[in-house]
Amino acid sequence: MENCKTIIVIGGGASGFFAAINSAINFPNAKIIILEKTNHFLSKVKISGGGRCNVTNETLDKNKLCENFPRGKKELKQVFFQFNTKDTIEWFAKRNVKLITEKDFRMFPESNTSSEIINCFLNEANKYNVEIKFNKEVLSIQKLEPNFLIKTNDSDFFGDAIICCVGGFNNLGKYEFIKNLGHTIISPIPSLFTFNVPNSDITKLMGISKDVTVKLLQTKYEETGSILITHWGFSGPVILKLSSFAAIDLFNLNYSTSISINWINEKNESRILEQLNDFKNKKIKIGNLSPFQIPKRLWEYLVTKSEIDLMKNWNELNKKEIHKIIKILSNDIYVMNGKTTFKEEFVTAGGIDLKEINFKTMESKIVSNLFFCGEVLNIDGITGGFNFQNAWSTSFIAAKNVLLNK
Ligand SMILES: Cc1cc2nc3c(=O)[nH]c(=O)nc-3n(C[C@H](O)[C@H](O)[C@H](O)COP(=O)(O)OP(=O)(O)OC[C@H]3O[C@@H](n4cnc5c(N)ncnc54)[C@H](O)[C@@H]3O)c2cc1C
């Protein structure tokens, strides 16, 4: 059926390559062309995971996997039912790329370098005769029944079906050629950034990390995990996770809000008091004996912030001072003002409205034979390999369905 049909894949990134290779496997007689706007491919894969490429996350339960996507959680259930983490591991294993799991479930190629993934994709693309055309920025797509006319900066292409894998943009204007097809774009905003806390001495403690609970006071969001104090504020997994789940609220607050840190992950004041009982009788300087395994420098900072003399002995603290200690341990307030992103924004929240996509096939509900995959959709995950899993899963499904109506 697919004889002489042409599939145009727009974008030579993670989803573009995965879609092109799997389309070629599923439809061996079709011609597959990747149009990439730059003069290089797989650039994010190359730098991902600090050059190691965090390919996926060994969260095998599909419902739990979906929990890691602030946007797209519901829709991805259908997607992961068809292609999930286990399938990703198997797909790469079949091509002699072994993925290994770290303590926090993140999965990397055994060689610990993203070039292993890139080489795997290049070998596969070669093997299945996928054509890659560089410096072809798609500027418009026109539906000319029964096919499409795709105009780039310097030439035109015809395709029977299109898989659009252009990734996320931080600028609404870049989505224009998709909007012109009748699609709605949810305005892009950044996700996965760190918090700036100017005017706070805590930044002098840069390098200290601790398991904490962080609450964004003007929002409903609270997360527990590891925080890292930096020279500009706070980073670490708990902050990145909050930046992702609260991306819209933080954008609306202009990245200015109060943060409460519970340094000991215990809210109940009487339980904290109970745990401090052992310390209260000690004839040891408060600065020299920190409770709850708080790093010494952080403890000294917190005691000083509570306006308690570091030279005072624990057994000399009065009730008011003990109360101050409990407060600062469980509800230490900072003012966030601004955000910091690494290089470009790690991931874009926003993109094509999910209501306009059939998640059984990844086909547009507005234009038939047009498919969307990866970050161009209004789907984004937290760090840990989830964003690539979205790219692999959505492209695998598009590649299964791309020529079925042709
Ligand atoms: C620094 C960094 C590190 C990351 N690390 C990880 C990680 O370790 N694990 C993880 O899961 N996720 C990671 N991510 C996120 C992950 O890289 C993306 O979610 C993923 O690459 C999205 O894949 P995609 O194919 O949808 O988009 P992209 O990889 O962005 O690819 C889109 C491609 O389309 C091309 N393109 C765009 N517009 C056009 C056009 N009009 N015409 C033709 N071509 C076009 C682009 O040039 C690009 O090559 C990281 C992101 C960054 C920025």
The ligand as an SDF file (V2000), in Angstrom:
LIG
                    3D

 53 58  0  0  0  0  0  0  0  0999 V2000
   20.6050   21.0590   27.7290 C   0  0  0  0  0  0  0  0  0  0  0  0
   19.4890   20.0420   27.6760 C   0  0  0  0  0  0  0  0  0  0  0  0
   19.6650   18.7930   28.2620 C   0  0  0  0  0  0  0  0  0  0  0  0
   18.6200   17.8640   28.2430 C   0  0  0  0  0  0  0  0  0  0  0  0
   18.8200   16.6320   28.8200 N   0  0  0  0  0  0  0  0  0  0  0  0
   17.8160   15.7190   28.7910 C   0  0  0  0  0  0  0  0  0  0  0  0
   18.0180   14.4030   29.3080 C   0  0  0  0  0  0  0  0  0  0  0  0
   19.1260   14.0220   29.6980 O   0  0  0  0  0  0  0  0  0  0  0  0
   16.9460   13.5430   29.3070 N   0  0  0  0  0  0  0  0  0  0  0  0
   15.7120   13.9120   28.8160 C   0  0  0  0  0  0  0  0  0  0  0  0
   14.7800   13.1060   28.8530 O   0  0  0  0  0  0  0  0  0  0  0  0
   15.5210   15.1350   28.2750 N   0  0  0  0  0  0  0  0  0  0  0  0
   16.5370   16.0360   28.2450 C   0  0  0  0  0  0  0  0  0  0  0  0
   16.3290   17.2660   27.6820 N   0  0  0  0  0  0  0  0  0  0  0  0
   15.0530   17.5180   27.0030 C   0  0  0  0  0  0  0  0  0  0  0  0
   15.0880   16.8150   25.6120 C   0  0  0  0  0  0  0  0  0  0  0  0
   16.3130   17.1310   24.9810 O   0  0  0  0  0  0  0  0  0  0  0  0
   13.9220   17.2590   24.7490 C   0  0  0  0  0  0  0  0  0  0  0  0
   12.7040   17.0710   25.4230 O   0  0  0  0  0  0  0  0  0  0  0  0
   13.9230   16.4500   23.4530 C   0  0  0  0  0  0  0  0  0  0  0  0
   15.1210   16.6910   22.7320 O   0  0  0  0  0  0  0  0  0  0  0  0
   12.7240   16.8010   22.5910 C   0  0  0  0  0  0  0  0  0  0  0  0
   12.8670   16.1260   21.3770 O   0  0  0  0  0  0  0  0  0  0  0  0
   12.1950   16.7000   20.0500 P   0  0  0  0  0  0  0  0  0  0  0  0
   12.6820   15.8390   18.9490 O   0  0  0  0  0  0  0  0  0  0  0  0
   10.7520   16.8620   20.2650 O   0  0  0  0  0  0  0  0  0  0  0  0
   12.8190   18.1630   19.8930 O   0  0  0  0  0  0  0  0  0  0  0  0
   14.3230   18.5830   19.6100 P   0  0  0  0  0  0  0  0  0  0  0  0
   15.2680   17.5740   20.1400 O   0  0  0  0  0  0  0  0  0  0  0  0
   14.4240   19.9860   20.0770 O   0  0  0  0  0  0  0  0  0  0  0  0
   14.4520   18.5450   18.0260 O   0  0  0  0  0  0  0  0  0  0  0  0
   13.7450   19.4230   17.1860 C   0  0  0  0  0  0  0  0  0  0  0  0
   14.5200   19.5690   15.8960 C   0  0  0  0  0  0  0  0  0  0  0  0
   13.6950   20.2520   14.9640 O   0  0  0  0  0  0  0  0  0  0  0  0
   14.4530   21.2280   14.2760 C   0  0  0  0  0  0  0  0  0  0  0  0
   13.5160   22.2480   13.7980 N   0  0  0  0  0  0  0  0  0  0  0  0
   12.8530   23.1630   14.5210 C   0  0  0  0  0  0  0  0  0  0  0  0
   12.0460   23.9100   13.7250 N   0  0  0  0  0  0  0  0  0  0  0  0
   12.2150   23.4390   12.4750 C   0  0  0  0  0  0  0  0  0  0  0  0
   11.6590   23.7930   11.2130 C   0  0  0  0  0  0  0  0  0  0  0  0
   10.7620   24.7760   11.0770 N   0  0  0  0  0  0  0  0  0  0  0  0
   12.0800   23.1190   10.1040 N   0  0  0  0  0  0  0  0  0  0  0  0
   12.9820   22.0970   10.1980 C   0  0  0  0  0  0  0  0  0  0  0  0
   13.5450   21.7220   11.3710 N   0  0  0  0  0  0  0  0  0  0  0  0
   13.1520   22.3860   12.5080 C   0  0  0  0  0  0  0  0  0  0  0  0
   15.4280   21.7110   15.3340 C   0  0  0  0  0  0  0  0  0  0  0  0
   16.5610   22.3410   14.7710 O   0  0  0  0  0  0  0  0  0  0  0  0
   15.7820   20.4070   16.0480 C   0  0  0  0  0  0  0  0  0  0  0  0
   16.8590   19.7390   15.4350 O   0  0  0  0  0  0  0  0  0  0  0  0
   17.3660   18.1910   27.6610 C   0  0  0  0  0  0  0  0  0  0  0  0
   17.2070   19.4430   27.0560 C   0  0  0  0  0  0  0  0  0  0  0  0
   18.2540   20.3610   27.0380 C   0  0  0  0  0  0  0  0  0  0  0  0
   18.0540   21.6890   26.3660 C   0  0  0  0  0  0  0  0  0  0  0  0
  1  2  1  0
  2  3  1  0
  2 52  2  0
  3  4  2  0
  4  5  1  0
  4 50  1  0
  5  6  2  0
  6  7  1  0
  6 13  1  0
  7  8  2  0
  7  9  1  0
  9 10  1  0
 10 11  2  0
 10 12  1  0
 12 13  2  0
 13 14  1  0
 14 15  1  0
 14 50  1  0
 15 16  1  0
 16 17  1  0
 16 18  1  0
 18 19  1  0
 18 20  1  0
 20 21  1  0
 20 22  1  0
 22 23  1  0
 23 24  1  0
 24 25  2  0
 24 26  1  0
 24 27  1  0
 27 28  1  0
 28 29  2  0
 28 30  1  0
 28 31  1  0
 31 32  1  0
 32 33  1  0
 33 34  1  0
 33 48  1  0
 34 35  1  0
 35 36  1  0
 35 46  1  0
 36 37  1  0
 36 45  1  0
 37 38  2  0
 38 39  1  0
 39 40  1  0
 39 45  2  0
 40 41  1  0
 40 42  2  0
 42 43  1  0
 43 44  2  0
 44 45  1  0
 46 47  1  0
 46 48  1  0
 48 49  1  0
 50 51  2  0
 51 52  1  0
 52 53  1  0
M  END
$$$$
